[in-house]
Amino acid sequence: MLPCSGWYEWRNEAGIKVKYFFEHADQVPLYMAGILFQHEMTELVTLTTEPNAKCAQFHKRMPVLILPEQAQYWFNASVDELEPLLTAVSDEIIKVTRG
């Protein structure tokens, strides 16, 4: 899990790229799901999923977000048990602001 304050997406509006910031509606940290690959070069890949309705207005995917109450489950569950967490969070959790 990668803690973050949010992420940006850009949308073309009348030929102009406009930046939007996505954050938790309560302005608490978000946790993006990720996989760490350690080999010759260490790589970190964040996981994405189909967007919720709010995010779909801006992009065709969104980060997989792990809610704080799901953190222990994320770290302790088997890979097969994690699938329910790989979906979009509800619209109410995300706040979108221009700029």
MODELLER restraints for C-alpha pairs under 7 A, 6 or more apart:
rsr = mdl.restraints
at = mdl.atoms
rsr.add(forms.Gaussian(group=physical.xy_distance, feature=features.Distance(at['CA:1:A'], at['CA:31:A']), mean=5.58, stdev=0.5))
rsr.add(forms.Gaussian(group=physical.xy_distance, feature=features.Distance(at['CA:1:A'], at['CA:32:A']), mean=5.41, stdev=0.5))
rsr.add(forms.Gaussian(group=physical.xy_distance, feature=features.Distance(at['CA:1:A'], at['CA:33:A']), mean=4.76, stdev=0.5))
rsr.add(forms.Gaussian(group=physical.xy_distance, feature=features.Distance(at['CA:1:A'], at['CA:34:A']), mean=5.68, stdev=0.5))
rsr.add(forms.Gaussian(group=physical.xy_distance, feature=features.Distance(at['CA:2:A'], at['CA:31:A']), mean=5.15, stdev=0.5))
rsr.add(forms.Gaussian(group=physical.xy_distance, feature=features.Distance(at['CA:2:A'], at['CA:32:A']), mean=4.97, stdev=0.5))
rsr.add(forms.Gaussian(group=physical.xy_distance, feature=features.Distance(at['CA:2:A'], at['CA:33:A']), mean=6.45, stdev=0.5))
rsr.add(forms.Gaussian(group=physical.xy_distance, feature=features.Distance(at['CA:2:A'], at['CA:34:A']), mean=6.81, stdev=0.5))
rsr.add(forms.Gaussian(group=physical.xy_distance, feature=features.Distance(at['CA:3:A'], at['CA:29:A']), mean=6.24, stdev=0.5))
rsr.add(forms.Gaussian(group=physical.xy_distance, feature=features.Distance(at['CA:3:A'], at['CA:30:A']), mean=5.69, stdev=0.5))
rsr.add(forms.Gaussian(group=physical.xy_distance, feature=features.Distance(at['CA:3:A'], at['CA:31:A']), mean=4.48, stdev=0.5))
rsr.add(forms.Gaussian(group=physical.xy_distance, feature=features.Distance(at['CA:3:A'], at['CA:32:A']), mean=6.47, stdev=0.5))
rsr.add(forms.Gaussian(group=physical.xy_distance, feature=features.Distance(at['CA:4:A'], at['CA:29:A']), mean=5.67, stdev=0.5))
rsr.add(forms.Gaussian(group=physical.xy_distance, feature=features.Distance(at['CA:4:A'], at['CA:30:A']), mean=5.33, stdev=0.5))
rsr.add(forms.Gaussian(group=physical.xy_distance, feature=features.Distance(at['CA:4:A'], at['CA:31:A']), mean=6.17, stdev=0.5))
rsr.add(forms.Gaussian(group=physical.xy_distance, feature=features.Distance(at['CA:5:A'], at['CA:23:A']), mean=6.22, stdev=0.5))
rsr.add(forms.Gaussian(group=physical.xy_distance, feature=features.Distance(at['CA:5:A'], at['CA:29:A']), mean=5.11, stdev=0.5))
rsr.add(forms.Gaussian(group=physical.xy_distance, feature=features.Distance(at['CA:5:A'], at['CA:30:A']), mean=5.99, stdev=0.5))
rsr.add(forms.Gaussian(group=physical.xy_distance, feature=features.Distance(at['CA:6:A'], at['CA:21:A']), mean=6.81, stdev=0.5))
rsr.add(forms.Gaussian(group=physical.xy_distance, feature=features.Distance(at['CA:6:A'], at['CA:22:A']), mean=5.30, stdev=0.5))
rsr.add(forms.Gaussian(group=physical.xy_distance, feature=features.Distance(at['CA:6:A'], at['CA:23:A']), mean=4.35, stdev=0.5))
rsr.add(forms.Gaussian(group=physical.xy_distance, feature=features.Distance(at['CA:6:A'], at['CA:30:A']), mean=6.51, stdev=0.5))
rsr.add(forms.Gaussian(group=physical.xy_distance, feature=features.Distance(at['CA:7:A'], at['CA:21:A']), mean=5.80, stdev=0.5))
rsr.add(forms.Gaussian(group=physical.xy_distance, feature=features.Distance(at['CA:7:A'], at['CA:22:A']), mean=5.31, stdev=0.5))
rsr.add(forms.Gaussian(group=physical.xy_distance, feature=features.Distance(at['CA:7:A'], at['CA:23:A']), mean=6.84, stdev=0.5))
rsr.add(forms.Gaussian(group=physical.xy_distance, feature=features.Distance(at['CA:8:A'], at['CA:19:A']), mean=6.65, stdev=0.5))
rsr.add(forms.Gaussian(group=physical.xy_distance, feature=features.Distance(at['CA:8:A'], at['CA:20:A']), mean=5.52, stdev=0.5))
rsr.add(forms.Gaussian(group=physical.xy_distance, feature=features.Distance(at['CA:8:A'], at['CA:21:A']), mean=4.59, stdev=0.5))
rsr.add(forms.Gaussian(group=physical.xy_distance, feature=features.Distance(at['CA:8:A'], at['CA:22:A']), mean=6.09, stdev=0.5))
rsr.add(forms.Gaussian(group=physical.xy_distance, feature=features.Distance(at['CA:9:A'], at['CA:19:A']), mean=5.86, stdev=0.5))
rsr.add(forms.Gaussian(group=physical.xy_distance, feature=features.Distance(at['CA:9:A'], at['CA:20:A']), mean=5.36, stdev=0.5))
rsr.add(forms.Gaussian(group=physical.xy_distance, feature=features.Distance(at['CA:9:A'], at['CA:21:A']), mean=6.66, stdev=0.5))
rsr.add(forms.Gaussian(group=physical.xy_distance, feature=features.Distance(at['CA:9:A'], at['CA:58:A']), mean=6.83, stdev=0.5))
rsr.add(forms.Gaussian(group=physical.xy_distance, feature=features.Distance(at['CA:10:A'], at['CA:17:A']), mean=6.02, stdev=0.5))
rsr.add(forms.Gaussian(group=physical.xy_distance, feature=features.Distance(at['CA:10:A'], at['CA:18:A']), mean=5.33, stdev=0.5))
rsr.add(forms.Gaussian(group=physical.xy_distance, feature=features.Distance(at['CA:10:A'], at['CA:19:A']), mean=4.37, stdev=0.5))
rsr.add(forms.Gaussian(group=physical.xy_distance, feature=features.Distance(at['CA:10:A'], at['CA:20:A']), mean=6.01, stdev=0.5))
rsr.add(forms.Gaussian(group=physical.xy_distance, feature=features.Distance(at['CA:11:A'], at['CA:17:A']), mean=5.48, stdev=0.5))
rsr.add(forms.Gaussian(group=physical.xy_distance, feature=features.Distance(at['CA:11:A'], at['CA:18:A']), mean=5.26, stdev=0.5))
rsr.add(forms.Gaussian(group=physical.xy_distance, feature=features.Distance(at['CA:11:A'], at['CA:19:A']), mean=6.54, stdev=0.5))
rsr.add(forms.Gaussian(group=physical.xy_distance, feature=features.Distance(at['CA:11:A'], at['CA:58:A']), mean=5.98, stdev=0.5))
rsr.add(forms.Gaussian(group=physical.xy_distance, feature=features.Distance(at['CA:12:A'], at['CA:18:A']), mean=6.18, stdev=0.5))
rsr.add(forms.Gaussian(group=physical.xy_distance, feature=features.Distance(at['CA:19:A'], at['CA:98:A']), mean=6.14, stdev=0.5))
rsr.add(forms.Gaussian(group=physical.xy_distance, feature=features.Distance(at['CA:19:A'], at['CA:99:A']), mean=5.13, stdev=0.5))
rsr.add(forms.Gaussian(group=physical.xy_distance, feature=features.Distance(at['CA:20:A'], at['CA:96:A']), mean=6.54, stdev=0.5))
rsr.add(forms.Gaussian(group=physical.xy_distance, feature=features.Distance(at['CA:20:A'], at['CA:97:A']), mean=5.58, stdev=0.5))
rsr.add(forms.Gaussian(group=physical.xy_distance, feature=features.Distance(at['CA:20:A'], at['CA:98:A']), mean=4.44, stdev=0.5))
rsr.add(forms.Gaussian(group=physical.xy_distance, feature=features.Distance(at['CA:20:A'], at['CA:99:A']), mean=5.28, stdev=0.5))
rsr.add(forms.Gaussian(group=physical.xy_distance, feature=features.Distance(at['CA:21:A'], at['CA:96:A']), mean=5.61, stdev=0.5))
rsr.add(forms.Gaussian(group=physical.xy_distance, feature=features.Distance(at['CA:21:A'], at['CA:97:A']), mean=5.27, stdev=0.5))
rsr.add(forms.Gaussian(group=physical.xy_distance, feature=features.Distance(at['CA:21:A'], at['CA:98:A']), mean=6.27, stdev=0.5))
rsr.add(forms.Gaussian(group=physical.xy_distance, feature=features.Distance(at['CA:21:A'], at['CA:99:A']), mean=6.55, stdev=0.5))
rsr.add(forms.Gaussian(group=physical.xy_distance, feature=features.Distance(at['CA:22:A'], at['CA:94:A']), mean=6.41, stdev=0.5))
rsr.add(forms.Gaussian(group=physical.xy_distance, feature=features.Distance(at['CA:22:A'], at['CA:95:A']), mean=5.74, stdev=0.5))
rsr.add(forms.Gaussian(group=physical.xy_distance, feature=features.Distance(at['CA:22:A'], at['CA:96:A']), mean=4.70, stdev=0.5))
rsr.add(forms.Gaussian(group=physical.xy_distance, feature=features.Distance(at['CA:22:A'], at['CA:97:A']), mean=6.74, stdev=0.5))
rsr.add(forms.Gaussian(group=physical.xy_distance, feature=features.Distance(at['CA:23:A'], at['CA:94:A']), mean=5.65, stdev=0.5))
rsr.add(forms.Gaussian(group=physical.xy_distance, feature=features.Distance(at['CA:23:A'], at['CA:95:A']), mean=5.32, stdev=0.5))
rsr.add(forms.Gaussian(group=physical.xy_distance, feature=features.Distance(at['CA:23:A'], at['CA:96:A']), mean=6.60, stdev=0.5))
rsr.add(forms.Gaussian(group=physical.xy_distance, feature=features.Distance(at['CA:24:A'], at['CA:30:A']), mean=6.39, stdev=0.5))
rsr.add(forms.Gaussian(group=physical.xy_distance, feature=features.Distance(at['CA:24:A'], at['CA:93:A']), mean=5.58, stdev=0.5))
rsr.add(forms.Gaussian(group=physical.xy_distance, feature=features.Distance(at['CA:24:A'], at['CA:94:A']), mean=4.88, stdev=0.5))
rsr.add(forms.Gaussian(group=physical.xy_distance, feature=features.Distance(at['CA:24:A'], at['CA:95:A']), mean=5.80, stdev=0.5))
rsr.add(forms.Gaussian(group=physical.xy_distance, feature=features.Distance(at['CA:25:A'], at['CA:93:A']), mean=5.26, stdev=0.5))
rsr.add(forms.Gaussian(group=physical.xy_distance, feature=features.Distance(at['CA:25:A'], at['CA:94:A']), mean=5.09, stdev=0.5))
rsr.add(forms.Gaussian(group=physical.xy_distance, feature=features.Distance(at['CA:25:A'], at['CA:95:A']), mean=4.65, stdev=0.5))
rsr.add(forms.Gaussian(group=physical.xy_distance, feature=features.Distance(at['CA:30:A'], at['CA:65:A']), mean=6.77, stdev=0.5))
rsr.add(forms.Gaussian(group=physical.xy_distance, feature=features.Distance(at['CA:31:A'], at['CA:65:A']), mean=5.48, stdev=0.5))
rsr.add(forms.Gaussian(group=physical.xy_distance, feature=features.Distance(at['CA:31:A'], at['CA:66:A']), mean=5.26, stdev=0.5))
rsr.add(forms.Gaussian(group=physical.xy_distance, feature=features.Distance(at['CA:31:A'], at['CA:67:A']), mean=6.67, stdev=0.5))
rsr.add(forms.Gaussian(group=physical.xy_distance, feature=features.Distance(at['CA:32:A'], at['CA:46:A']), mean=6.67, stdev=0.5))
rsr.add(forms.Gaussian(group=physical.xy_distance, feature=features.Distance(at['CA:32:A'], at['CA:63:A']), mean=6.20, stdev=0.5))
rsr.add(forms.Gaussian(group=physical.xy_distance, feature=features.Distance(at['CA:32:A'], at['CA:64:A']), mean=5.72, stdev=0.5))
rsr.add(forms.Gaussian(group=physical.xy_distance, feature=features.Distance(at['CA:32:A'], at['CA:65:A']), mean=4.63, stdev=0.5))
rsr.add(forms.Gaussian(group=physical.xy_distance, feature=features.Distance(at['CA:32:A'], at['CA:66:A']), mean=6.10, stdev=0.5))
rsr.add(forms.Gaussian(group=physical.xy_distance, feature=features.Distance(at['CA:33:A'], at['CA:46:A']), mean=5.84, stdev=0.5))
rsr.add(forms.Gaussian(group=physical.xy_distance, feature=features.Distance(at['CA:33:A'], at['CA:47:A']), mean=5.60, stdev=0.5))
rsr.add(forms.Gaussian(group=physical.xy_distance, feature=features.Distance(at['CA:33:A'], at['CA:64:A']), mean=5.47, stdev=0.5))
rsr.add(forms.Gaussian(group=physical.xy_distance, feature=features.Distance(at['CA:33:A'], at['CA:65:A']), mean=5.93, stdev=0.5))
rsr.add(forms.Gaussian(group=physical.xy_distance, feature=features.Distance(at['CA:33:A'], at['CA:66:A']), mean=6.32, stdev=0.5))
rsr.add(forms.Gaussian(group=physical.xy_distance, feature=features.Distance(at['CA:34:A'], at['CA:44:A']), mean=6.72, stdev=0.5))
rsr.add(forms.Gaussian(group=physical.xy_distance, feature=features.Distance(at['CA:34:A'], at['CA:45:A']), mean=5.42, stdev=0.5))
rsr.add(forms.Gaussian(group=physical.xy_distance, feature=features.Distance(at['CA:34:A'], at['CA:46:A']), mean=4.15, stdev=0.5))
rsr.add(forms.Gaussian(group=physical.xy_distance, feature=features.Distance(at['CA:34:A'], at['CA:47:A']), mean=5.43, stdev=0.5))
rsr.add(forms.Gaussian(group=physical.xy_distance, feature=features.Distance(at['CA:35:A'], at['CA:44:A']), mean=5.84, stdev=0.5))
rsr.add(forms.Gaussian(group=physical.xy_distance, feature=features.Distance(at['CA:35:A'], at['CA:45:A']), mean=5.33, stdev=0.5))
rsr.add(forms.Gaussian(group=physical.xy_distance, feature=features.Distance(at['CA:35:A'], at['CA:46:A']), mean=6.50, stdev=0.5))
rsr.add(forms.Gaussian(group=physical.xy_distance, feature=features.Distance(at['CA:36:A'], at['CA:43:A']), mean=5.89, stdev=0.5))
rsr.add(forms.Gaussian(group=physical.xy_distance, feature=features.Distance(at['CA:36:A'], at['CA:44:A']), mean=4.59, stdev=0.5))
rsr.add(forms.Gaussian(group=physical.xy_distance, feature=features.Distance(at['CA:36:A'], at['CA:45:A']), mean=6.50, stdev=0.5))
rsr.add(forms.Gaussian(group=physical.xy_distance, feature=features.Distance(at['CA:37:A'], at['CA:43:A']), mean=5.09, stdev=0.5))
rsr.add(forms.Gaussian(group=physical.xy_distance, feature=features.Distance(at['CA:37:A'], at['CA:44:A']), mean=6.23, stdev=0.5))
rsr.add(forms.Gaussian(group=physical.xy_distance, feature=features.Distance(at['CA:47:A'], at['CA:63:A']), mean=5.87, stdev=0.5))
rsr.add(forms.Gaussian(group=physical.xy_distance, feature=features.Distance(at['CA:47:A'], at['CA:64:A']), mean=5.57, stdev=0.5))
rsr.add(forms.Gaussian(group=physical.xy_distance, feature=features.Distance(at['CA:48:A'], at['CA:61:A']), mean=6.23, stdev=0.5))
rsr.add(forms.Gaussian(group=physical.xy_distance, feature=features.Distance(at['CA:48:A'], at['CA:62:A']), mean=5.31, stdev=0.5))
rsr.add(forms.Gaussian(group=physical.xy_distance, feature=features.Distance(at['CA:48:A'], at['CA:63:A']), mean=4.21, stdev=0.5))
rsr.add(forms.Gaussian(group=physical.xy_distance, feature=features.Distance(at['CA:48:A'], at['CA:64:A']), mean=5.01, stdev=0.5))
rsr.add(forms.Gaussian(group=physical.xy_distance, feature=features.Distance(at['CA:49:A'], at['CA:61:A']), mean=5.51, stdev=0.5))
rsr.add(forms.Gaussian(group=physical.xy_distance, feature=features.Distance(at['CA:49:A'], at['CA:62:A']), mean=5.58, stdev=0.5))
rsr.add(forms.Gaussian(group=physical.xy_distance, feature=features.Distance(at['CA:49:A'], at['CA:63:A']), mean=6.18, stdev=0.5))
rsr.add(forms.Gaussian(group=physical.xy_distance, feature=features.Distance(at['CA:49:A'], at['CA:64:A']), mean=5.86, stdev=0.5))
rsr.add(forms.Gaussian(group=physical.xy_distance, feature=features.Distance(at['CA:49:A'], at['CA:86:A']), mean=6.68, stdev=0.5))
rsr.add(forms.Gaussian(group=physical.xy_distance, feature=features.Distance(at['CA:49:A'], at['CA:87:A']), mean=5.94, stdev=0.5))
rsr.add(forms.Gaussian(group=physical.xy_distance, feature=features.Distance(at['CA:49:A'], at['CA:88:A']), mean=6.38, stdev=0.5))
rsr.add(forms.Gaussian(group=physical.xy_distance, feature=features.Distance(at['CA:50:A'], at['CA:60:A']), mean=6.75, stdev=0.5))
rsr.add(forms.Gaussian(group=physical.xy_distance, feature=features.Distance(at['CA:50:A'], at['CA:61:A']), mean=4.84, stdev=0.5))
rsr.add(forms.Gaussian(group=physical.xy_distance, feature=features.Distance(at['CA:50:A'], at['CA:62:A']), mean=6.35, stdev=0.5))
rsr.add(forms.Gaussian(group=physical.xy_distance, feature=features.Distance(at['CA:50:A'], at['CA:87:A']), mean=6.98, stdev=0.5))
rsr.add(forms.Gaussian(group=physical.xy_distance, feature=features.Distance(at['CA:50:A'], at['CA:88:A']), mean=6.47, stdev=0.5))
rsr.add(forms.Gaussian(group=physical.xy_distance, feature=features.Distance(at['CA:51:A'], at['CA:60:A']), mean=6.35, stdev=0.5))
rsr.add(forms.Gaussian(group=physical.xy_distance, feature=features.Distance(at['CA:51:A'], at['CA:61:A']), mean=4.81, stdev=0.5))
rsr.add(forms.Gaussian(group=physical.xy_distance, feature=features.Distance(at['CA:51:A'], at['CA:62:A']), mean=5.07, stdev=0.5))
rsr.add(forms.Gaussian(group=physical.xy_distance, feature=features.Distance(at['CA:51:A'], at['CA:88:A']), mean=5.80, stdev=0.5))
rsr.add(forms.Gaussian(group=physical.xy_distance, feature=features.Distance(at['CA:52:A'], at['CA:88:A']), mean=5.51, stdev=0.5))
rsr.add(forms.Gaussian(group=physical.xy_distance, feature=features.Distance(at['CA:52:A'], at['CA:89:A']), mean=6.81, stdev=0.5))
rsr.add(forms.Gaussian(group=physical.xy_distance, feature=features.Distance(at['CA:52:A'], at['CA:90:A']), mean=6.53, stdev=0.5))
rsr.add(forms.Gaussian(group=physical.xy_distance, feature=features.Distance(at['CA:52:A'], at['CA:91:A']), mean=6.14, stdev=0.5))
rsr.add(forms.Gaussian(group=physical.xy_distance, feature=features.Distance(at['CA:53:A'], at['CA:91:A']), mean=6.60, stdev=0.5))
rsr.add(forms.Gaussian(group=physical.xy_distance, feature=features.Distance(at['CA:54:A'], at['CA:91:A']), mean=5.69, stdev=0.5))
rsr.add(forms.Gaussian(group=physical.xy_distance, feature=features.Distance(at['CA:55:A'], at['CA:62:A']), mean=6.95, stdev=0.5))
rsr.add(forms.Gaussian(group=physical.xy_distance, feature=features.Distance(at['CA:64:A'], at['CA:86:A']), mean=5.82, stdev=0.5))
rsr.add(forms.Gaussian(group=physical.xy_distance, feature=features.Distance(at['CA:64:A'], at['CA:87:A']), mean=6.50, stdev=0.5))
rsr.add(forms.Gaussian(group=physical.xy_distance, feature=features.Distance(at['CA:64:A'], at['CA:88:A']), mean=6.31, stdev=0.5))
rsr.add(forms.Gaussian(group=physical.xy_distance, feature=features.Distance(at['CA:65:A'], at['CA:89:A']), mean=6.73, stdev=0.5))
rsr.add(forms.Gaussian(group=physical.xy_distance, feature=features.Distance(at['CA:74:A'], at['CA:82:A']), mean=6.72, stdev=0.5))
